[in-house]
Amino acid sequence: MSRVLSAAVVSSVGLISKAFLYSGLCSLQVNGLHNLEDALNSPKRAAGQGVVTVCNHISTLDDPVIWGVLPTRYYFSAKTTRWVLGASEIMFTNPLLSAFFSLGQTLETFRGKGIYQDAVNVAIQRINQGGWVHMYGEGKVNQPCTYPFDKLGQAHLPRFKWGIGRILMEAKIQPVIIPMWLTGFEKLMPVGRPFPYNYFPRPGGHLTITFGEPVSRNEISQALNDFRNDGLYTAEHVSEVRRNVTSILHRGVESLGRSVSGPLLGGVTREP
Ligand SMILES: *[C@@H]1O[C@H](CO)[C@@H](O)[C@H](O)[C@H]1NC(C)=O
């Protein structure tokens, strides 16, 4: 029963997201969608190869709205609908929302509970079943205007949570990893507007969604360096591998971001 309900929620949310994205309220530019489609439709998935997508997180609306760019038939198959880690304190705040997001394939993630919590375990399981898991590497919304700068004046994406590294270290078959970059979503739900407008997206924005080429499998294999989860390594070694793997994904998303938004990552809008 709950499977049927879940499938219904997932496909309706997909359709609503699509209706919103293509309603004309906002302009939309999608780049490289074939990168995700190729990963999702790869024949290797039949042999259990999972898919990981990872991107910046600039608005609470990012998910599920971004998946509106996928062709409709994708909303009706478990292989082509994503599981996503979602923050408990934002998405699971009452029983109704909790039910809705759980049915919508959101894994309730608790800030501060670390990388060995249930949501991360389930994400690993899904990948090991050949599923698709989406992650917001930063683990929370960071608007581009808050990104830190380095000495050269380049903006950086805040660091990614180590759970990502754990997920890749424990995947039985290395998943395909597609980096993504979002822009404009932060302007859909600006904070500080009066009720009830704060509950509705603001029209007139310009949104872009970019899907990059898969992260290099070799680079990931090298960082994993024959790591086996067999308890033979020191805790320091394990956490260093985890950091290294996580930083490959961070670099992948950040460099895709530079190619779309420039060295400031969209963090500063120049005043005329
Ligand atoms: C982590 O990456 C650094 C830099 O590439 C490398 O020197 C180090 O050996 C890696 N650590 C592990 C445990 O693989």
The ligand as an SDF file (V2000), in Angstrom:
LIG
                    3D

 14 14  0  0  0  0  0  0  0  0999 V2000
   44.5100   11.9350    0.3450 C   0  0  0  0  0  0  0  0  0  0  0  0
   44.8840   12.7890   -0.7070 O   0  0  0  0  0  0  0  0  0  0  0  0
   46.2030   13.3080   -0.5940 C   0  0  0  0  0  0  0  0  0  0  0  0
   46.3920   14.3330   -1.7010 C   0  0  0  0  0  0  0  0  0  0  0  0
   46.0690   13.8120   -2.9400 O   0  0  0  0  0  0  0  0  0  0  0  0
   47.1770   12.1290   -0.6840 C   0  0  0  0  0  0  0  0  0  0  0  0
   48.4960   12.5960   -0.5890 O   0  0  0  0  0  0  0  0  0  0  0  0
   46.8720   11.1570    0.4440 C   0  0  0  0  0  0  0  0  0  0  0  0
   47.7170   10.0110    0.3460 O   0  0  0  0  0  0  0  0  0  0  0  0
   45.4210   10.7100    0.3940 C   0  0  0  0  0  0  0  0  0  0  0  0
   45.1340    9.9210    1.5770 N   0  0  0  0  0  0  0  0  0  0  0  0
   44.7250    8.6510    1.5480 C   0  0  0  0  0  0  0  0  0  0  0  0
   44.5230    7.9860    2.8590 C   0  0  0  0  0  0  0  0  0  0  0  0
   44.5040    8.0440    0.5100 O   0  0  0  0  0  0  0  0  0  0  0  0
  1  2  1  0
  1 10  1  0
  2  3  1  0
  3  4  1  0
  3  6  1  0
  4  5  1  0
  6  7  1  0
  6  8  1  0
  8  9  1  0
  8 10  1  0
 10 11  1  0
 11 12  1  0
 12 13  1  0
 12 14  2  0
M  END
$$$$
